[in-house]
Amino acid sequence: MSNQPINANVTPEIQQTISESHEPKIVIDHQYRIVASNAAYEAKYGSDIVGKRCHAVSHGIDRPCDEMGEDCPLRAARSSGLPERVIHLHHTRSGQEHVDVLLTPLKQAEGKTMFYIETLTTLITPKSSNSDSMLVGKSPAFTKMLGDIHKVASHETAVLLLGATGTGKEMVAQQIHQLSSRSNGPFVPVDCSGIPDALFESELFGHEKGAFTGAHYRKAGLVESAKGGTLFLDEIGDMPISQQVKLLRLIETNAFRRVGGLEIIRSDFRLACATHQDLAGMIAQGKFRQDLYYRINVFPITLPDLNERLTDVPEIANALLKRMYPEKIIRIATDGLQMLQQYQFPGNIRELRNILERAALFSSYSSTISKASIERALGASRGIAQSEPAHAGVTHSHRAVSIPKKISTADLAHLASQHEGPLRLLAERLNMSERTLYRKLARTKSAGV
C-alpha cells in the first residue's frame, strides 16, 4: 500500500500514529519528501504520493512553497525545532481548499530531528461556502483573516470584528459561530444602531410584566435568547453609553436581571462584536467606555476592504451571482471580470453585489453579463463616487439638510424622499448602518408616512 513507509527509519510506531488518525497526515523528511501517509490524506490527494515532494502534491509546483512566495512550515520548524503552522491553499481531488497546516518535528532519542508529521485541518472550501460569498478567495489578506477566524473559533474568547461597511462582518461572525462548539445553539444578531435608547435595556435583557407602561407580559431579552449560542452585537460603537455599563456588568458577572425583575439569571453565550468605527477615538471623546473596550477587544479580527483583495473579485462575483440567481446560471464575460478587477469598490462587497444586480438587469438577465453591461453598471457607481466631496463625503443634497441627533419617522421619510444617490450615503449621514436605515424606512411605509 502507498501509505507504507519508504524509509527504514520511519518506525512502525510513527506509521501507526498517523494511520489511526482521522485527520489527513503525512510524514516528510528534510528534503520535503513524503515518506509515509495515512488514508485520510490519500483520500484528498491520491494514493500514489509516497516518494513525492509535499509541495508537488498539495500545490502542484516543483519548488518549495517558500521559494514561491508562501510561508513554509518546514523551513520554520527546522529553524525553531518547534511545531509550526501556516494557512495554505491546497489543490485537492475535490478542488481548492484553505487548510491549516501543522508541522510537528519528530525528535529521535539523541535529540535529532529526522522527520516531521504534517497534519491538515480544512478551514473552508469555496464550493461549500454559502456565506453570501464573503468567505471565498485566495488573496493574502483573505487568507490571513481566515486564519484568524479559525484560531479563535474553537475558544470562548470574545471577538471584535473591525472593518468598513459592506465587508461582511456579520457573515464572519456567523462563520465563527458555525465553527465553534456552540454551533447547535442560536446565533442572535443585535443591531445596536437600530434600537432606541429607551428600549435598549428591555430589548437586551427582557422585562417582567408591569415593569413599565405597555409591558403587558414577561418578555425574554436577546441575551436570554442567545443561551447556549452566540450573541453578536453589531455596530457596538452605537450602543448608548448609559447601556454600556450594563453590558460590562453582564460580561463580568455572567448574570443579569430582566427590567423590573428581581431574579438573577445566569448568562451562557459566546460574545462577538463588530464596528466600523474607531472605538479608541471614541474613548478619547468620552463616547465609549474604556473598560468595556478592553472586555470586548480580546481577539480583534480586521476584515480587509475589497480593494485589498481585488484578485478575489472573480470568485466573489460568481458566488454572489449563484446566490442572487439560484435558479439560473449567470456568468460574467472575461473582459467584464477584468474591468471589475480594476475598480476600487469604496462600498466593498455590498457595492459589488449592487453592481452585479444592475449589470444583470442591463444584460436582460442573459446567461452571460457582457463587458458593456459591467461598464454601464460601473459608470453609475463611479458617478456616485465622483459626486461626493473628497472630505465631506456628501452630495449637494447632503449639505442642504441639517441632520438632527434624534430623527422622527416623518422626518426620516422626508429625508429619504429628498436624498439623491444610494441610501448608503444617507445612512452614513444619519450615523446608522444601511441595514438599519432600510428597516426604519420599511416601518415608515407600513405606518403610511
Number of C-alpha atoms within 10 A of each C-alpha: 7 17 21 15 20 13 12 8 11 18 11 11 9 16 19 11 13 24 21 12 14 11 16 21 26 28 27 26 20 13 11 20 19 27 27 25 25 24 21 19 23 20 13 15 18 15 15 12 21 24 16 14 21 26 19 17 19 16 17 13 13 12 14 20 19 14 9 11 8 13 16 21 21 27 16 17 18 16 9 11 16 13 18 19 20 16 25 25 20 20 17 18 12 11 11 17 22 23 21 22 21 20 26 20 23 18 13 10 7 6 8 11 15 15 24 24 22 24 20 21 16 17 18 18 17 20 12 10 14 15 18 18 22 22 24 27 23 19 15 16 17 21 19 18 17 25 18 17 22 20 13 18 20 15 13 15 16 18 24 26 23 21 19 18 22 23 22 22 25 20 16 21 26 19 20 25 26 18 16 20 16 20 16 11 17 16 22 18 18 19 18 24 21 19 17 13 15 10 10 18 21 21 19 22 22 23 23 19 15 14 16 12 7 8 14 12 11 16 17 16 18 19 24 21 21 21 19 18 23 28 25 28 23 25 23 24 23 21 22 19 15 13 14 19 15 16 19 18 13 17 18 11 11 14 14 22 16 23 21 16 16 10 9 10 14 14 18 17 24 22 21 27 24 27 20 18 16 11 19 14 11 14 14 11 10 11 16 23 20 14 12 17 18 10 16 21 18 12 17 18 22 18 20 18 22 27 18 16 17 18 17 19 23 19 17 23 22 18 21 22 21 18 15 15 13 10 8 13 13 18 18 23 17 14 13 19 20 15 14 22 18 12 16 15 23 18 21 19 24 17 19 23 20 15 24 23 19 19 23 24 14 17 17 12 16 15 14 17 23 21 20 15 23 25 16 16 20 23 13 14 22 15 11 15 18 12 14 16 11 9 6 9 14 18 19 12 13 19 10 8 11 8 15 9 8 9 12 11 16 13 15 18 19 12 17 14 9 12 17 15 18 11 15 20 21 22 17 15 14 17 14 18 23 19 14 16 22 14 11 16 17 13 14 17 11 9 10 8 13
